[in-house]
Amino acid sequence: MTIKWVQQDPLVLNGEPFCYGSRLTVRQLLELRSNGYDLTRILKDHPELRTVGIAAAFAYAADHRARYADFFEPDGSLVGPGYSEGEAAGLPAQYRLPGVVVKAG
């Protein structure tokens, strides 16, 4: 079974896109990241999340930039700390986005 890591349902969280297995929306994850939360801290505070699910949320935001424009820098990268190369190593290729998921080097 393939998991759809970011889901959207009009009957759940007023239709706001959220991470599979949690009640955290994509916007909430972006707010955490923009407030300086790195992957380790997000996972510590929200153990129901998975590394790939958080990366999928960041990739979803990149695909819907107009909706999440406040969280993007002028250069197109997401505000706040992203994944290190090591943290991103096990992610599927579609989620290893430089500047969006992986820290810009």
C-alpha positions in Angstrom: 0.0 0.0 0.0 1.3 3.5 -0.9 0.7 6.1 1.7 -0.5 9.5 0.7 1.6 11.6 3.1 -0.3 14.8 2.7 -4.1 14.4 2.7 -7.0 16.8 2.3 -10.5 16.1 3.3 -13.3 18.8 3.5 -14.6 17.0 6.6 -11.2 17.0 8.4 -9.6 20.2 9.8 -11.9 22.3 7.6 -10.2 21.0 4.4 -6.7 22.2 5.4 -4.0 19.8 4.0 -2.6 17.7 6.8 0.1 15.0 7.4 -1.0 11.4 7.4 -1.4 10.0 10.9 -1.5 13.3 12.6 -3.7 16.4 13.2 -0.9 18.7 12.0 -1.5 20.8 8.9 1.1 21.7 6.3 0.8 25.3 7.5 1.5 24.3 11.1 4.6 22.4 10.0 5.8 25.4 8.0 5.2 27.7 11.0 7.3 25.3 13.2 10.1 25.4 10.7 10.0 29.2 10.2 10.2 29.5 14.1 13.5 27.5 14.0 12.3 24.0 14.6 14.6 21.5 12.9 13.6 17.9 12.0 14.9 16.5 15.3 12.8 18.9 17.4 9.6 18.4 15.3 9.9 14.7 15.6 10.6 14.9 19.4 7.5 17.1 19.9 5.3 15.2 17.5 6.3 11.5 17.6 3.3 10.5 15.4 5.0 12.1 12.4 7.5 10.4 10.1 10.5 11.9 8.4 9.1 11.2 5.0 5.7 12.8 5.9 7.3 16.0 7.0 9.4 16.1 3.8 6.2 15.5 1.8 4.5 18.4 3.6 7.4 20.7 2.6 7.3 19.4 -1.0 3.5 20.0 -1.0 4.0 23.6 0.0 6.5 24.0 -2.8 3.9 22.7 -5.3 1.3 25.2 -3.8 3.5 28.3 -3.4 0.7 30.7 -3.8 -1.1 29.2 -0.8 2.1 29.2 1.3 3.9 32.3 -0.1 4.6 33.7 3.4 6.9 30.8 4.1 9.2 31.2 1.1 12.3 33.3 0.8 12.8 35.5 -2.3 15.2 32.9 -3.7 12.5 30.2 -3.5 13.7 28.3 -0.5 11.6 27.7 2.6 12.2 29.8 5.7 13.9 28.0 8.6 16.1 24.9 9.0 15.6 22.1 6.5 16.9 18.6 6.5 20.7 17.9 6.5 22.1 15.8 3.7 22.2 12.9 6.1 18.6 13.3 7.2 17.5 13.4 3.6 19.6 10.5 2.4 16.8 7.9 3.0 14.0 10.0 1.4 12.5 9.2 -2.0 14.0 11.3 -4.7 10.8 13.4 -5.2 11.2 14.7 -1.6 15.0 15.6 -1.7 14.3 19.1 -2.9 17.3 21.5 -2.4 16.2 24.6 -0.4 12.7 23.2 0.2 13.4 20.0 2.1 17.2 19.9 2.2 19.1 22.9 3.6 20.5 25.1 0.9 24.3 24.6 0.9 
